[in-house]
Amino acid sequence: DWQKDHPRPIVKLWEKIELENLCSKNPLAVIRLHSQAISPQGKVEVAKAKLWDYASFSDEHTLVSLWKNRDNISIDERSLFALVSSEFANGDIGIRSWALEVNNEILISSLCNGLINFMYLAFRANEHGTKQEPLIRAISYLLIVSLHRMDKSTISSLLTNVWNDVEGREYPEKVVELILKPVLGTLQTELKDICASDCLRVMTDPELLQEKEIEVYWNRLSPTVPDAQEDKRILTIEAHDEPCKVGFLLDKDNGCPLCHIESPYSALNDFIDVVDKVVGFRSIEENNA
Protein backbone atom coordinates (compact mmCIF):
# COMPACT_ATOMS: atom_id res chain seq x y z
CA ASP A 1 0.00 0.00 0.00
CA TRP A 2 2.82 2.42 0.84
CA GLN A 3 4.41 1.77 -2.55
CA LYS A 4 1.16 2.58 -4.32
CA ASP A 5 0.91 5.91 -2.50
CA HIS A 6 4.61 6.71 -2.89
CA PRO A 7 5.74 5.53 -6.33
CA ARG A 8 9.46 5.38 -6.90
CA PRO A 9 10.96 8.08 -9.16
CA ILE A 10 11.92 6.92 -12.62
CA VAL A 11 15.51 7.60 -13.72
CA LYS A 12 16.04 7.36 -17.46
CA LEU A 13 19.51 6.37 -18.64
CA TRP A 14 20.24 7.57 -22.16
CA GLU A 15 22.04 5.21 -24.52
CA LYS A 16 25.36 6.48 -25.80
CA ILE A 17 24.15 7.09 -29.36
CA GLU A 18 21.03 8.92 -28.21
CA LEU A 19 23.05 11.05 -25.75
CA GLU A 20 25.53 11.98 -28.49
CA ASN A 21 22.66 13.03 -30.74
CA LEU A 22 21.25 15.27 -27.99
CA CYS A 23 24.66 16.81 -27.35
CA SER A 24 25.28 17.45 -31.07
CA LYS A 25 21.94 19.27 -31.30
CA ASN A 26 22.67 21.41 -28.23
CA PRO A 27 26.42 22.13 -28.34
CA LEU A 28 26.18 25.48 -26.56
CA ALA A 29 24.53 23.80 -23.58
CA VAL A 30 27.32 21.23 -23.45
CA ILE A 31 29.90 24.02 -23.64
CA ARG A 32 28.31 25.88 -20.74
CA LEU A 33 28.18 22.77 -18.56
CA HIS A 34 31.67 21.49 -19.35
CA SER A 35 33.67 24.62 -20.22
CA GLN A 36 36.32 23.84 -17.59
CA ALA A 37 37.13 20.59 -19.36
CA ILE A 38 37.87 22.27 -22.71
CA SER A 39 41.49 22.99 -23.62
CA PRO A 40 42.56 26.50 -24.73
CA GLN A 41 42.65 25.34 -28.34
CA GLY A 42 39.24 23.77 -27.87
CA LYS A 43 37.92 27.12 -26.62
CA VAL A 44 39.24 28.77 -29.79
CA GLU A 45 37.27 26.27 -31.86
CA VAL A 46 34.20 26.90 -29.71
CA ALA A 47 34.53 30.67 -30.24
CA LYS A 48 34.75 30.09 -33.97
CA ALA A 49 31.73 27.77 -34.04
CA LYS A 50 29.66 30.12 -31.88
CA LEU A 51 30.09 32.96 -34.36
CA TRP A 52 29.99 31.19 -37.70
CA ASP A 53 27.34 28.58 -36.83
CA TYR A 54 25.19 30.38 -34.26
CA ALA A 55 25.90 34.12 -34.72
CA SER A 56 26.86 34.24 -31.04
CA PHE A 57 29.82 36.01 -29.40
CA SER A 58 32.21 34.66 -26.78
CA ASP A 59 32.15 36.23 -23.32
CA GLU A 60 34.94 38.38 -21.92
CA HIS A 61 36.01 35.70 -19.41
CA THR A 62 36.77 33.36 -22.31
CA LEU A 63 38.62 36.10 -24.21
CA VAL A 64 40.79 36.91 -21.17
CA SER A 65 41.57 33.22 -20.68
CA LEU A 66 42.53 32.73 -24.33
CA TRP A 67 44.67 35.86 -24.34
CA LYS A 68 46.69 34.52 -21.42
CA ASN A 69 47.25 31.33 -23.44
CA ARG A 70 47.79 33.02 -26.80
CA ASP A 71 51.31 31.59 -27.18
CA ASN A 72 49.89 28.08 -26.99
CA ILE A 73 46.95 28.36 -29.38
CA SER A 74 46.59 28.38 -33.14
CA ILE A 75 44.40 31.05 -34.73
CA ASP A 76 43.14 30.74 -38.31
CA GLU A 77 41.26 33.36 -40.32
CA ARG A 78 37.79 32.40 -39.04
CA SER A 79 38.95 32.11 -35.44
CA LEU A 80 40.53 35.55 -35.68
CA PHE A 81 37.30 37.10 -36.93
CA ALA A 82 35.32 35.39 -34.17
CA LEU A 83 37.70 36.62 -31.45
CA VAL A 84 37.80 40.18 -32.80
CA SER A 85 34.01 40.36 -33.16
CA SER A 86 33.60 39.08 -29.61
CA GLU A 87 35.96 41.77 -28.31
CA PHE A 88 33.80 44.45 -29.87
CA ALA A 89 30.69 42.77 -28.45
CA ASN A 90 31.83 42.64 -24.82
CA GLY A 91 35.61 42.89 -24.49
CA ASP A 92 38.44 45.36 -25.14
CA ILE A 93 40.27 45.26 -28.47
CA GLY A 94 42.71 47.85 -27.10
CA ILE A 95 43.99 45.36 -24.53
CA ARG A 96 43.68 42.21 -26.64
CA SER A 97 44.52 43.20 -30.22
CA TRP A 98 44.20 39.74 -31.73
CA ALA A 99 45.27 40.71 -35.25
CA LEU A 100 48.77 41.45 -33.96
CA GLU A 101 49.10 37.76 -33.02
CA VAL A 102 48.81 36.43 -36.58
CA ASN A 103 50.83 36.78 -39.78
CA ASN A 104 49.80 38.91 -42.73
CA GLU A 105 48.35 35.98 -44.65
CA ILE A 106 45.88 35.08 -41.90
CA LEU A 107 45.13 38.77 -41.31
CA ILE A 108 44.22 39.37 -44.96
CA SER A 109 42.30 36.08 -45.17
CA SER A 110 40.29 37.06 -42.10
CA LEU A 111 39.50 40.47 -43.59
CA CYS A 112 38.38 38.83 -46.84
CA ASN A 113 36.29 36.26 -44.94
CA GLY A 114 34.59 39.00 -42.99
CA LEU A 115 33.82 41.01 -46.12
CA ILE A 116 32.47 38.23 -48.34
CA ASN A 117 30.49 36.63 -45.51
CA PHE A 118 29.19 39.83 -43.95
CA MET A 119 25.66 39.51 -45.35
CA TYR A 120 25.46 35.88 -44.19
CA LEU A 121 26.63 36.78 -40.68
CA ALA A 122 24.38 39.84 -40.54
CA PHE A 123 21.30 37.80 -41.50
CA ARG A 124 22.17 35.09 -38.96
CA ALA A 125 22.69 37.73 -36.30
CA ASN A 126 19.31 39.23 -37.11
CA GLU A 127 17.64 35.80 -36.87
CA HIS A 128 19.17 35.22 -33.44
CA GLY A 129 18.56 38.73 -32.13
CA THR A 130 22.29 39.46 -32.06
CA LYS A 131 23.62 42.96 -32.74
CA GLN A 132 25.47 43.52 -36.00
CA GLU A 133 27.71 46.40 -34.88
CA PRO A 134 30.53 44.12 -33.59
CA LEU A 135 30.73 42.52 -37.04
CA ILE A 136 31.05 45.91 -38.74
CA ARG A 137 33.62 47.20 -36.26
CA ALA A 138 35.58 43.94 -36.53
CA ILE A 139 35.99 44.39 -40.29
CA SER A 140 36.90 48.05 -39.76
CA TYR A 141 39.54 47.01 -37.22
CA LEU A 142 41.02 44.34 -39.52
CA LEU A 143 41.13 46.90 -42.32
CA ILE A 144 43.05 49.46 -40.28
CA VAL A 145 45.56 46.86 -38.99
CA SER A 146 46.04 45.56 -42.55
CA LEU A 147 46.67 49.07 -43.82
CA HIS A 148 49.14 49.64 -40.98
CA ARG A 149 51.11 46.51 -41.91
CA MET A 150 50.82 46.53 -45.71
CA ASP A 151 50.89 49.08 -48.52
CA LYS A 152 47.75 50.99 -49.42
CA SER A 153 47.66 49.75 -53.04
CA THR A 154 47.30 46.16 -51.79
CA ILE A 155 44.39 47.10 -49.54
CA SER A 156 42.64 49.20 -52.20
CA SER A 157 42.99 46.34 -54.68
CA LEU A 158 41.61 43.88 -52.12
CA LEU A 159 38.52 45.99 -51.42
CA THR A 160 37.89 46.31 -55.14
CA ASN A 161 38.63 42.77 -56.32
CA VAL A 162 37.93 40.36 -53.45
CA TRP A 163 34.36 39.97 -54.70
CA ASN A 164 35.54 38.46 -58.00
CA ASP A 165 37.40 35.52 -56.44
CA VAL A 166 34.52 33.78 -54.65
CA GLU A 167 33.66 30.52 -56.39
CA GLY A 168 29.97 29.87 -56.86
CA ARG A 169 28.86 33.31 -55.65
CA GLU A 170 28.22 36.61 -57.34
CA TYR A 171 28.40 40.01 -55.69
CA PRO A 172 26.48 42.63 -57.68
CA GLU A 173 27.67 46.20 -57.24
CA LYS A 174 24.65 46.98 -55.05
CA VAL A 175 25.53 44.15 -52.64
CA VAL A 176 29.17 45.27 -52.46
CA GLU A 177 27.93 48.76 -51.68
CA LEU A 178 25.68 47.44 -48.88
CA ILE A 179 28.71 45.75 -47.31
CA LEU A 180 31.33 48.46 -47.71
CA LYS A 181 29.18 51.44 -46.81
CA PRO A 182 28.75 50.60 -43.09
CA VAL A 183 32.33 49.32 -42.77
CA LEU A 184 34.00 52.35 -44.36
CA GLY A 185 31.52 54.69 -42.73
CA THR A 186 32.40 53.26 -39.31
CA LEU A 187 36.12 53.59 -40.00
CA GLN A 188 35.67 57.17 -41.17
CA THR A 189 33.68 58.08 -38.05
CA GLU A 190 36.20 56.44 -35.71
CA LEU A 191 39.12 58.32 -37.26
CA LYS A 192 37.17 61.59 -37.27
CA ASP A 193 36.46 61.17 -33.55
CA ILE A 194 40.16 60.48 -32.92
CA CYS A 195 41.53 63.35 -34.98
CA ALA A 196 38.98 65.90 -33.76
CA SER A 197 39.87 65.15 -30.13
CA ASP A 198 43.12 67.15 -30.38
CA CYS A 199 42.63 69.12 -33.59
CA LEU A 200 43.06 72.91 -33.65
CA ARG A 201 41.09 73.22 -36.86
CA VAL A 202 38.01 71.04 -36.26
CA MET A 203 35.90 71.06 -33.10
CA THR A 204 33.09 68.50 -32.90
CA ASP A 205 31.46 66.05 -30.52
CA PRO A 206 32.51 62.38 -30.77
CA GLU A 207 29.98 60.52 -32.89
CA LEU A 208 30.87 56.88 -32.21
CA LEU A 209 33.74 56.50 -29.74
CA GLN A 210 33.56 57.12 -26.01
CA GLU A 211 36.23 59.31 -24.38
CA LYS A 212 38.04 56.28 -22.99
CA GLU A 213 38.02 54.60 -26.41
CA ILE A 214 39.56 57.72 -27.94
CA GLU A 215 42.36 57.72 -25.35
CA VAL A 216 43.37 54.11 -26.04
CA TYR A 217 42.32 53.74 -29.69
CA TRP A 218 45.83 53.34 -31.09
CA ASN A 219 46.67 50.62 -28.59
CA ARG A 220 45.20 48.24 -31.18
CA LEU A 221 48.35 48.78 -33.26
CA SER A 222 50.75 48.33 -30.34
CA PRO A 223 51.96 44.86 -29.26
CA THR A 224 52.99 46.13 -25.80
CA VAL A 225 49.62 47.08 -24.30
CA PRO A 226 48.86 45.85 -20.70
CA ASP A 227 46.26 43.79 -20.17
CA ALA A 228 17.57 56.94 -22.54
CA GLN A 229 17.36 58.39 -26.04
CA GLU A 230 20.47 60.33 -26.88
CA ASP A 231 20.66 63.49 -28.93
CA LYS A 232 22.25 62.39 -32.21
CA ARG A 233 22.95 65.91 -33.45
CA ILE A 234 26.65 66.65 -33.89
CA LEU A 235 28.07 70.17 -33.69
CA THR A 236 31.15 70.62 -35.90
CA ILE A 237 33.22 73.81 -36.14
CA GLU A 238 36.16 74.04 -38.54
CA ALA A 239 38.70 76.87 -38.17
CA HIS A 240 39.78 77.66 -41.73
CA ASP A 241 42.96 79.46 -40.69
CA GLU A 242 44.37 76.56 -38.63
CA PRO A 243 46.58 73.86 -40.19
CA CYS A 244 45.80 70.14 -40.15
CA LYS A 245 47.92 68.33 -37.56
CA VAL A 246 48.14 65.19 -39.73
CA GLY A 247 49.44 67.18 -42.70
CA PHE A 248 46.56 67.55 -45.16
CA LEU A 249 46.78 70.78 -47.17
CA LEU A 250 43.54 72.50 -46.20
CA ASP A 251 42.08 75.98 -46.59
CA LYS A 252 38.65 77.63 -46.53
CA ASP A 253 37.67 75.84 -49.74
CA ASN A 254 39.14 72.44 -48.82
CA GLY A 255 38.04 71.13 -45.45
CA CYS A 256 38.97 68.13 -43.30
CA PRO A 257 38.47 64.99 -45.45
CA LEU A 258 37.34 62.95 -42.43
CA CYS A 259 34.48 65.43 -42.01
CA HIS A 260 33.63 66.06 -45.64
CA ILE A 261 33.91 62.75 -47.50
CA GLU A 262 30.21 61.93 -47.72
CA SER A 263 30.52 58.45 -49.20
CA PRO A 264 33.82 56.56 -48.68
CA TYR A 265 32.52 53.79 -50.92
CA SER A 266 32.05 56.15 -53.87
CA ALA A 267 35.56 57.58 -53.48
CA LEU A 268 37.37 54.40 -52.45
CA ASN A 269 40.92 55.26 -53.53
CA ASP A 270 40.73 58.80 -52.16
CA PHE A 271 39.40 57.48 -48.86
CA ILE A 272 42.15 54.85 -48.57
CA ASP A 273 44.71 57.64 -49.21
CA VAL A 274 43.19 59.60 -46.33
CA VAL A 275 43.13 56.59 -43.97
CA ASP A 276 46.71 55.68 -44.90
CA LYS A 277 47.95 59.19 -44.10
CA VAL A 278 46.08 59.36 -40.78
CA VAL A 279 47.23 55.87 -39.69
CA GLY A 280 50.83 56.60 -40.70
CA PHE A 281 50.96 59.89 -38.77
CA ARG A 282 49.03 58.76 -35.69
CA SER A 283 50.85 55.43 -35.26
CA ILE A 284 54.26 57.17 -35.40
CA GLU A 285 53.01 59.83 -32.98
CA GLU A 286 51.76 57.14 -30.59
CA ASN A 287 55.04 55.21 -30.69
CA ASN A 288 57.00 58.39 -29.93
CA ALA A 289 54.73 59.39 -27.04
C-alpha positions as CSV (number, residue, x, y, z in Angstrom):
1,D,0.0,0.0,0.0
2,W,2.8,2.4,0.8
3,Q,4.4,1.8,-2.6
4,K,1.2,2.6,-4.3
5,D,0.9,5.9,-2.5
6,H,4.6,6.7,-2.9
7,P,5.7,5.5,-6.3
8,R,9.5,5.4,-6.9
9,P,11.0,8.1,-9.2
10,I,11.9,6.9,-12.6
11,V,15.5,7.6,-13.7
12,K,16.0,7.4,-17.5
13,L,19.5,6.4,-18.6
14,W,20.2,7.6,-22.2
15,E,22.0,5.2,-24.5
16,K,25.4,6.5,-25.8
17,I,24.1,7.1,-29.4
18,E,21.0,8.9,-28.2
19,L,23.1,11.1,-25.8
20,E,25.5,12.0,-28.5
21,N,22.7,13.0,-30.7
22,L,21.2,15.3,-28.0
23,C,24.7,16.8,-27.4
24,S,25.3,17.4,-31.1
25,K,21.9,19.3,-31.3
26,N,22.7,21.4,-28.2
27,P,26.4,22.1,-28.3
28,L,26.2,25.5,-26.6
29,A,24.5,23.8,-23.6
30,V,27.3,21.2,-23.4
31,I,29.9,24.0,-23.6
32,R,28.3,25.9,-20.7
33,L,28.2,22.8,-18.6
34,H,31.7,21.5,-19.3
35,S,33.7,24.6,-20.2
36,Q,36.3,23.8,-17.6
37,A,37.1,20.6,-19.4
38,I,37.9,22.3,-22.7
39,S,41.5,23.0,-23.6
40,P,42.6,26.5,-24.7
41,Q,42.7,25.3,-28.3
42,G,39.2,23.8,-27.9
43,K,37.9,27.1,-26.6
44,V,39.2,28.8,-29.8
45,E,37.3,26.3,-31.9
46,V,34.2,26.9,-29.7
47,A,34.5,30.7,-30.2
48,K,34.8,30.1,-34.0
49,A,31.7,27.8,-34.0
50,K,29.7,30.1,-31.9
51,L,30.1,33.0,-34.4
52,W,30.0,31.2,-37.7
53,D,27.3,28.6,-36.8
54,Y,25.2,30.4,-34.3
55,A,25.9,34.1,-34.7
56,S,26.9,34.2,-31.0
57,F,29.8,36.0,-29.4
58,S,32.2,34.7,-26.8
59,D,32.2,36.2,-23.3
60,E,34.9,38.4,-21.9
61,H,36.0,35.7,-19.4
62,T,36.8,33.4,-22.3
63,L,38.6,36.1,-24.2
64,V,40.8,36.9,-21.2
65,S,41.6,33.2,-20.7
66,L,42.5,32.7,-24.3
67,W,44.7,35.9,-24.3
68,K,46.7,34.5,-21.4
69,N,47.3,31.3,-23.4
70,R,47.8,33.0,-26.8
71,D,51.3,31.6,-27.2
72,N,49.9,28.1,-27.0
73,I,46.9,28.4,-29.4
74,S,46.6,28.4,-33.1
75,I,44.4,31.1,-34.7
76,D,43.1,30.7,-38.3
77,E,41.3,33.4,-40.3
78,R,37.8,32.4,-39.0
79,S,39.0,32.1,-35.4
80,L,40.5,35.6,-35.7
81,F,37.3,37.1,-36.9
82,A,35.3,35.4,-34.2
83,L,37.7,36.6,-31.5
84,V,37.8,40.2,-32.8
85,S,34.0,40.4,-33.2
86,S,33.6,39.1,-29.6
87,E,36.0,41.8,-28.3
88,F,33.8,44.4,-29.9
89,A,30.7,42.8,-28.5
90,N,31.8,42.6,-24.8
91,G,35.6,42.9,-24.5
92,D,38.4,45.4,-25.1
93,I,40.3,45.3,-28.5
94,G,42.7,47.9,-27.1
95,I,44.0,45.4,-24.5
96,R,43.7,42.2,-26.6
97,S,44.5,43.2,-30.2
98,W,44.2,39.7,-31.7
99,A,45.3,40.7,-35.2
100,L,48.8,41.4,-34.0
101,E,49.1,37.8,-33.0
102,V,48.8,36.4,-36.6
103,N,50.8,36.8,-39.8
104,N,49.8,38.9,-42.7
105,E,48.4,36.0,-44.6
106,I,45.9,35.1,-41.9
107,L,45.1,38.8,-41.3
108,I,44.2,39.4,-45.0
109,S,42.3,36.1,-45.2
110,S,40.3,37.1,-42.1
111,L,39.5,40.5,-43.6
112,C,38.4,38.8,-46.8
113,N,36.3,36.3,-44.9
114,G,34.6,39.0,-43.0
115,L,33.8,41.0,-46.1
116,I,32.5,38.2,-48.3
117,N,30.5,36.6,-45.5
118,F,29.2,39.8,-44.0
119,M,25.7,39.5,-45.3
120,Y,25.5,35.9,-44.2
121,L,26.6,36.8,-40.7
122,A,24.4,39.8,-40.5
123,F,21.3,37.8,-41.5
124,R,22.2,35.1,-39.0
125,A,22.7,37.7,-36.3
126,N,19.3,39.2,-37.1
127,E,17.6,35.8,-36.9
128,H,19.2,35.2,-33.4
129,G,18.6,38.7,-32.1
130,T,22.3,39.5,-32.1
131,K,23.6,43.0,-32.7
132,Q,25.5,43.5,-36.0
133,E,27.7,46.4,-34.9
134,P,30.5,44.1,-33.6
135,L,30.7,42.5,-37.0
136,I,31.1,45.9,-38.7
137,R,33.6,47.2,-36.3
138,A,35.6,43.9,-36.5
139,I,36.0,44.4,-40.3
140,S,36.9,48.0,-39.8
141,Y,39.5,47.0,-37.2
142,L,41.0,44.3,-39.5
143,L,41.1,46.9,-42.3
144,I,43.1,49.5,-40.3
145,V,45.6,46.9,-39.0
146,S,46.0,45.6,-42.6
147,L,46.7,49.1,-43.8
148,H,49.1,49.6,-41.0
149,R,51.1,46.5,-41.9
150,M,50.8,46.5,-45.7
151,D,50.9,49.1,-48.5
152,K,47.7,51.0,-49.4
153,S,47.7,49.8,-53.0
154,T,47.3,46.2,-51.8
155,I,44.4,47.1,-49.5
156,S,42.6,49.2,-52.2
157,S,43.0,46.3,-54.7
158,L,41.6,43.9,-52.1
159,L,38.5,46.0,-51.4
160,T,37.9,46.3,-55.1
161,N,38.6,42.8,-56.3
162,V,37.9,40.4,-53.4
163,W,34.4,40.0,-54.7
164,N,35.5,38.5,-58.0
165,D,37.4,35.5,-56.4
166,V,34.5,33.8,-54.6
167,E,33.7,30.5,-56.4
168,G,30.0,29.9,-56.9
169,R,28.9,33.3,-55.6
170,E,28.2,36.6,-57.3
171,Y,28.4,40.0,-55.7
172,P,26.5,42.6,-57.7
173,E,27.7,46.2,-57.2
174,K,24.6,47.0,-55.0
175,V,25.5,44.2,-52.6
176,V,29.2,45.3,-52.5
177,E,27.9,48.8,-51.7
178,L,25.7,47.4,-48.9
179,I,28.7,45.7,-47.3
180,L,31.3,48.5,-47.7
181,K,29.2,51.4,-46.8
182,P,28.8,50.6,-43.1
183,V,32.3,49.3,-42.8
184,L,34.0,52.4,-44.4
185,G,31.5,54.7,-42.7
186,T,32.4,53.3,-39.3
187,L,36.1,53.6,-40.0
188,Q,35.7,57.2,-41.2
189,T,33.7,58.1,-38.0
190,E,36.2,56.4,-35.7
191,L,39.1,58.3,-37.3
192,K,37.2,61.6,-37.3
193,D,36.5,61.2,-33.5
194,I,40.2,60.5,-32.9
195,C,41.5,63.4,-35.0
196,A,39.0,65.9,-33.8
197,S,39.9,65.1,-30.1
198,D,43.1,67.1,-30.4
199,C,42.6,69.1,-33.6
200,L,43.1,72.9,-33.6
201,R,41.1,73.2,-36.9
202,V,38.0,71.0,-36.3
203,M,35.9,71.1,-33.1
204,T,33.1,68.5,-32.9
205,D,31.5,66.0,-30.5
206,P,32.5,62.4,-30.8
207,E,30.0,60.5,-32.9
208,L,30.9,56.9,-32.2
209,L,33.7,56.5,-29.7
210,Q,33.6,57.1,-26.0
211,E,36.2,59.3,-24.4
212,K,38.0,56.3,-23.0
213,E,38.0,54.6,-26.4
214,I,39.6,57.7,-27.9
215,E,42.4,57.7,-25.4
216,V,43.4,54.1,-26.0
217,Y,42.3,53.7,-29.7
218,W,45.8,53.3,-31.1
219,N,46.7,50.6,-28.6
220,R,45.2,48.2,-31.2
221,L,48.3,48.8,-33.3
222,S,50.8,48.3,-30.3
223,P,52.0,44.9,-29.3
224,T,53.0,46.1,-25.8
225,V,49.6,47.1,-24.3
226,P,48.9,45.8,-20.7
227,D,46.3,43.8,-20.2
228,A,17.6,56.9,-22.5
229,Q,17.4,58.4,-26.0
230,E,20.5,60.3,-26.9
231,D,20.7,63.5,-28.9
232,K,22.2,62.4,-32.2
233,R,23.0,65.9,-33.5
234,I,26.7,66.7,-33.9
235,L,28.1,70.2,-33.7
236,T,31.1,70.6,-35.9
237,I,33.2,73.8,-36.1
238,E,36.2,74.0,-38.5
239,A,38.7,76.9,-38.2
240,H,39.8,77.7,-41.7
241,D,43.0,79.5,-40.7
242,E,44.4,76.6,-38.6
243,P,46.6,73.9,-40.2
244,C,45.8,70.1,-40.1
245,K,47.9,68.3,-37.6
246,V,48.1,65.2,-39.7
247,G,49.4,67.2,-42.7
248,F,46.6,67.5,-45.2
249,L,46.8,70.8,-47.2
250,L,43.5,72.5,-46.2
251,D,42.1,76.0,-46.6
252,K,38.7,77.6,-46.5
253,D,37.7,75.8,-49.7
254,N,39.1,72.4,-48.8
255,G,38.0,71.1,-45.5
256,C,39.0,68.1,-43.3
257,P,38.5,65.0,-45.4
258,L,37.3,63.0,-42.4
259,C,34.5,65.4,-42.0
260,H,33.6,66.1,-45.6
261,I,33.9,62.8,-47.5
262,E,30.2,61.9,-47.7
263,S,30.5,58.5,-49.2
264,P,33.8,56.6,-48.7
265,Y,32.5,53.8,-50.9
266,S,32.0,56.2,-53.9
267,A,35.6,57.6,-53.5
268,L,37.4,54.4,-52.4
269,N,40.9,55.3,-53.5
270,D,40.7,58.8,-52.2
271,F,39.4,57.5,-48.9
272,I,42.1,54.9,-48.6
273,D,44.7,57.6,-49.2
274,V,43.2,59.6,-46.3
275,V,43.1,56.6,-44.0
276,D,46.7,55.7,-44.9
277,K,47.9,59.2,-44.1
278,V,46.1,59.4,-40.8
279,V,47.2,55.9,-39.7
280,G,50.8,56.6,-40.7
281,F,51.0,59.9,-38.8
282,R,49.0,58.8,-35.7
283,S,50.8,55.4,-35.3
284,I,54.3,57.2,-35.4
285,E,53.0,59.8,-33.0
286,E,51.8,57.1,-30.6
287,N,55.0,55.2,-30.7
288,N,57.0,58.4,-29.9
289,A,54.7,59.4,-27.0
